[in-house]
Amino acid sequence: MASITRHARLALTALLVVAGAAACDVKWGGGHIALEHPRSPRAGQDSVATASPPPVPLPKPPFVYLVRFEGDGSASAVPFARAGAAGLEAFGWPAGTDAGYAARFDSSFARPGATLALQLAARRVGTLIVTGTRMAVNATCPSVTDVRALVAPGQSTPRWAFAVGPGLPDSVPARVDLPSMDDRMRTFGPILAENLLKTAGVERAYLAQRAELRAVPLPGDTLAGTAARGMAATYLIGDTLAPVPPSSESAVSLFYLAVFDPARGYVPEWSSVHRYGSAADKRILSWLGTLRLGTRRLDMLAEMDGAAAHVAAHGEGESRDVTWTEEGPCPALRSLLEAPRAESGTASDSAAGAGAGAGSG
C-alpha cells in the first residue's frame, strides 16, 4: 500500500511539472488547479510594461531656406517651406512637439558640413555650407543656422537670397550680375507708382511716399547681354515699413515689379494695392528675391502686418494671390526678415535714404 501511495505522489508531481510547463488548467478528481506562467498574462489583462509611442516623423526634404547676408561676409539661414512637386508647401512643426523634435531636425538637416544650393535671380550661384546652429528662439520652429557661402570670384550677394536642399540633383553654379540703381529708375519709379494708384482709384495718389526701391535681376530677361534691369518698389500712404499699426485710418500700400522696355520705359509686370486702417488689416509687400523650383518661377516677398513680417510667394500665371509658406509663427524666421533693410551687395533706395513721393519727378 505504501508503494502505491508513493507511486501516486510521483505521478502527481510529474503531472504538475508538465502542466506547469504548458500553462494549462488541470482537473484532478473533484479539484480544479489552474497553472499559469508568471510572464504570460491572461487575455484582457494589461501588461505591466507598455511600449513608448514612436517619435513624430520629421518632414521630408528638400526645404527652402531664407538666407540673410551680413556686411562682414557671414550669413544665416532658416528653412520656411518644403519644395514640393507643385511648388512651395507649408512648413511647420506638428502639434504636440517639444524641444526634442527641433533637436532631431537640426541633427538631421543642419549638422555642420551639410550643403545647400544657393540661388540668386532663380539661378544657382554657389553652395552654402552649414557651420553650426545657434540656439533656437523657441521650440516652435527651426533654429537659425550659420552658413558659409562658396560662390564664383566677383559674385556679389544681396541682403537676402534663397537656398534649397538637401536632396536636390546637382546643378552647375553660374555667376549672376546684380544690377544697380540708376537715375532712370529713380525717375520712372514715382511716376509709375502714381499711375498705378490712380488706376486703382486711390485719391491723392501724389501723397504716396517711397518706402523702398530696388534694382532686381529677373531670370530669362536680358538687356544688352546682361540681366534686365527689373525694378521693385513699395510706396505707402499714412504708414511706415515696420510691424506697427498705421498712422492713418486711410492707409494705402502699393507694391509693383516692373521690367524695362526700350520702347515704353518701365512696364509693371504685376502690382498690388491694399487699403487699410488698422493693424489687423495692414498688409505691406516688399521684395526679397526670385526663386526657381523645377521650371516654376516664384517671386518671393516679405509681407508685413501690424505685428510681424512673414514670407509670401507669387507664382507665375494670372493669379498672383499671396501663398503663405509658414504654417505657424516662427520667431527665428522673423528675426531675419525684420533686420535693417540696407543691401549688402547691391544698391537700393529706402525710406531713410530716399524719401521721394509718388508725385516727385
Order of alpha helices (4+ residues) and beta strands (2+ residues): alpha-beta-beta-beta-beta-beta-alpha-beta-beta-beta-beta-alpha-beta-beta-beta-beta-beta-beta-beta-beta-alpha-beta
